[in-house]
């Protein structure tokens, strides 16, 4: 990842971890705890893609494993967020912009449920049966509800900040240019694909004009 991506990702992960440990974990809500760290990983993966999402998820999860008052084996949540970040990055569009809010909201619900299940599964493999005593069903339901309520206030902001680190003004203008070019070429049969396509169109028009003038001279 580039330096600006790394810097932003590190800052957002640290802030989310501090807020989650010092604020959200002390709300004493029934069931699960709102997972702000998960939402940060999702928002960054939606823009940066699956590889960066997996790396960010692993780093964020490892910090959560080591931060107090963690009471589980180190690497457990790192594995969970690594898988979640990779899967979330797979739904990233080519230009990093989601056209509908349904996709990220559905991804938030799936990630909340999937992370809870995967965390419980890894815990069962290492002998941690705390999820059985709390109730896995209530954990799944409350995790999905809390993260879904928190997502509209966090995920769009995280995605907007992530896009600003790309520093690629051509990527933002190319989408509008491609749409305009496709709309113009639909009635002419010409393929216009941006600045090069515009130059080609001008060259074709100049050649046609010269051919017309030559034909006029021959007729005379």
C-alpha positions in Angstrom: 0.0 0.0 0.0 1.1 3.6 -0.6 2.2 5.8 2.3 -1.0 7.8 2.3 -3.1 4.7 2.5 -1.0 3.3 5.3 -1.1 6.6 7.3 -4.9 7.0 7.0 -5.6 3.3 7.7 -3.4 3.4 10.8 -5.0 6.5 12.2 -8.6 5.3 11.6 -7.8 1.9 13.2 -6.2 3.4 16.3 -9.1 5.9 16.7 -11.7 3.2 16.2 -10.0 0.9 18.7 -9.7 3.7 21.4 -13.4 4.6 20.9 -14.5 1.0 21.0 -12.5 0.1 24.1 -13.1 3.3 26.1 -16.7 4.1 25.0 -18.6 1.4 23.2 -17.5 -1.5 25.4 -18.7 0.4 28.6 -22.2 1.1 27.4 -23.3 -2.3 28.8 -25.7 -3.0 25.9 -27.5 -6.3 25.9 -25.8 -8.9 23.8 -22.8 -7.9 21.6 -20.7 -4.8 21.5 -21.0 -2.4 18.5 -17.9 -3.2 16.5 -16.5 0.1 15.2 -13.2 -1.6 14.2 -15.1 -3.9 11.9 -16.8 -0.9 10.2 -13.5 0.8 9.6 -12.1 -2.3 8.0 -15.2 -2.6 5.8 -15.1 1.1 4.7 -11.4 0.9 3.8 -11.8 -2.4 2.0 -14.7 -1.0 -0.1 -12.3 1.6 -1.6 -8.9 -0.1 -1.5 -9.9 -3.7 -2.5 -9.4 -7.2 -1.1 -5.7 -7.3 -0.7 -5.5 -4.0 1.2 -8.6 -5.0 3.1 -7.0 -8.2 4.2 -3.9 -6.4 5.4 -5.8 -3.7 7.2 -8.1 -6.3 8.8 -5.1 -8.3 10.0 -3.4 -5.3 11.5 -6.6 -4.0 13.1 -7.4 -7.4 14.6 -4.0 -7.9 15.9 -4.1 -4.5 17.7 -7.5 -5.5 19.2 -6.0 -8.8 20.3 -3.2 -7.1 22.2 -5.1 -4.1 23.5 -6.4 -4.4 27.1 -8.7 -5.7 28.4 -8.4 -8.5 25.8 -9.0 -11.9 27.4 -8.5 -14.2 24.4 -5.5 -15.6 22.4 -3.6 -13.2 20.3 -4.3 -13.6 16.6 -7.9 -14.7 17.0 -9.5 -11.5 16.0 -6.7 -10.8 13.5 -7.7 -13.9 11.6 -11.4 -12.9 11.7 -10.9 -9.3 10.4 -8.4 -10.5 7.8 -11.0 -12.7 6.3 -13.7 -10.1 6.6 -11.5 -7.4 5.0 -10.6 -9.7 2.1 -14.3 -10.7 1.4 -15.5 -7.0 1.7 -12.8 -5.9 -0.8 -14.3 -8.4 -3.4 -17.4 -6.3 -3.7 -15.4 -3.1 -4.5 -16.3 -1.7 -7.9 -13.5 -0.8 -10.4 -13.7 3.0 -9.6 -14.1 2.5 -5.8 -17.6 4.1 -5.8 -20.7 2.1 -4.8 -23.8 3.1 -6.7 -26.3 1.9 -4.2 -26.5 1.9 -0.4 -27.9 -1.7 -0.4 -24.6 -3.3 -1.2 -22.6 -1.8 1.8 -25.5 -2.2 4.2 -25.9 -5.9 3.2 -22.2 -6.3 3.5 -22.3 -4.8 7.0 -24.9 -7.3 8.1 -23.1 -10.2 6.5 -19.8 -9.1 8.1 -21.3 -8.7 11.6 -22.9 -12.1 11.4 -19.8 -13.7 9.7 -17.3 -12.2 12.1 -19.3 -13.3 15.2 -19.6 -16.9 13.8 -16.0 -17.1 12.8 -14.9 -15.7 16.2 -17.0 -18.3 18.0 -15.7 -21.0 15.7 -12.1 -20.1 16.3 -12.8 -19.9 20.0 -14.3 -23.4 20.0 -11.2 -24.7 18.3 -9.0 -23.3 21.0 -11.3 -24.3 23.9 -13.1 -21.0 24.5 -16.8 -21.7 25.1 -17.9 -18.2 26.3 -20.2 -17.8 23.3 -22.3 -20.8 24.5 -23.0 -19.3 27.9 -23.9 -15.9 26.4 -26.1 -17.4 23.7 -24.9 -17.4 20.1 -28.3 -16.5 18.7 -28.6 -13.3 20.7 -25.0 -12.3 19.8 -25.6 -12.7 16.1 -28.8 -10.6 16.3 -27.5 -7.8 18.4 -24.2 -7.6 16.5 -26.1 -7.2 13.2 -28.5 -4.6 14.7 -25.8 -2.5 16.4 -23.4 -2.5 13.4 -26.2 -1.7 11.0 -27.3 1.3 13.1 -23.8 2.5 13.4 -22.8 2.0 9.8 -24.6 5.0 8.1 -22.7 7.4 10.4 -19.2 5.8 9.9 -18.8 3.8 6.6 -19.6 6.7 4.2 -17.2 9.0 6.0 -14.5 6.4 6.0 -15.0 5.7 2.3 -14.9 9.5 1.5 -11.6 9.9 3.5 -10.1 6.8 1.7 -11.0 8.2 -1.7 -9.2 11.4 -0.9 -5.9 9.5 -0.3 -6.0 8.1 -3.8 -4.9 11.5 -5.3 -6.1 10.5 -8.8 -8.2 13.3 -10.2 -8.4 11.5 -13.6 -10.3 8.6 -12.0 -13.1 10.9 -10.9 -13.4 12.7 -14.2 -13.0 9.6 -16.3 -16.3 8.1 -15.1 -18.3 11.2 -16.2 -16.3 11.3 -19.5 -17.0 7.7 -20.3 -20.7 8.2 -19.7 -20.8 11.3 -21.9 -18.7 9.5 -24.6 -21.0 6.5 -24.5 -24.1 8.7 -24.8 -22.6 10.6 -27.8 -21.3 7.5 -29.6 -24.7 5.7 -29.3 -26.1 7.9 -32.1 -23.0 8.1 -34.4 -21.5 4.7 -34.2 -18.2 6.2 -33.3 -16.3 5.1 -30.2 -15.2 8.0 -28.1 -13.1 7.1 -25.1 -11.8 10.3 -23.5 -9.1 12.8 -24.7 -7.6 10.4 -27.2 -11.0 9.6 -28.6 -11.7 13.3 -29.0 -8.5 13.8 -30.9 -9.3 10.8 -33.2 -12.7 12.3 -33.9 -11.2 15.6 -34.8 -8.7 13.9 -37.1 -11.5 11.9 -38.8 -13.5 15.1 -39.4 -10.5 16.9 -40.9 -9.8 14.0 -43.2 -13.4 13.9 -44.3 -13.3 17.7 -45.0 -10.2 17.3 -47.0 -11.7 14.4 -49.0 -14.7 16.5 -49.7 -12.6 19.4 -51.0 -10.5 17.1 -53.2 -13.7 15.5 -54.7 -15.0 19.0 -55.5 -11.8 19.9 -57.3 -11.9 16.8 -59.4 -15.5 17.4 -60.4 -14.5 20.8 -61.7 
